[in-house]
Amino acid sequence: MDLFIIINIIAFSLMGLDKRKAKKKQWRTPESTLFLSAAAGGAIGAWIGMYIFHHKTHKKKFVFGIPLLVVITVCLFLAV
């Protein structure tokens, strides 16, 4: 459970960090890294981060992909 929380905090933080860097026109976190953090169990944190930071909310692959990963994560979590 601790690892699950840590991964979600990391995914949430990556969304915020990438948004901040986008505003400052700095080097960005690759989208593959954002998805990987979500797929590794941080989908809930990534999803919350998307809407708190208003980041990637117009990109279809994030709007549909991250919630799909949330559903998969919740199903796997409940199955264990």
N, C-alpha and C positions, 0 to 999 in steps of 0.2 A: 504494500500500500504506500509506503514511503517513497519508493521509486516512482510509482505512478504519479504522485503529487509533484515530485521533483521534475519529472519529464514535462508535466503540464505547465509548471512554472517556467521552465526553459522555453517551451513553445510560445507561451504568452509573451515572454520577454523578447523573443526573437521578432515577433510581430511589431512590438513597440519600438525596438531598436531599428528595424528596417524602415518603419514609418518616419522616425526621426532623421535617419540618414537620407531618406528620399527628400525630405523638406530642405535639408542642408546641401543637397546635390552632391553627396559623398558616395563612396563605394557602398554597394548594397549587398544584402544577404541574398544569395541565389534562391530563386523560387524552389528549386529542388531541395534545398536545405530546409526551407519552411515546410514543405510537404513531408520530408523525411522525419522531421521532429513530430509532426502530426501522426504519421504512420507508425512511429515508434511508441505510440501510446499517449501522445500529447495533443490529440485532436480536440479535446474539450478546451484546453488552454489556448490553442491556436484559434478556435472558433470564437471564444470570448474576446481574445485579443483583436481579432478582425473587426469586431463591432465596437469595442471600447476605443480603439485607436483609429477607427474608420479607415482600415487598410485592407486592400485587395477585395473590397466589397463590390467592385464592378467587374471583376475578372471571373468569367463563368467557371473556369476550372477550380477556383477557390470557393465560389458561391455554392457550387454543387459538390465538389470534391471533399471539402473539409467536413460538411455535415454528414456525408456518406461515411467518412472515417469515424465520425462521432458515433454513428449508429453501429458500425462494426465494433468499435471499442467497447461500447456499452454491452453489446451482445456477448462479446468475449469475456468481459468482466463478470457478467451475470452467470455465464456458463461455468466459471471456475468455482 
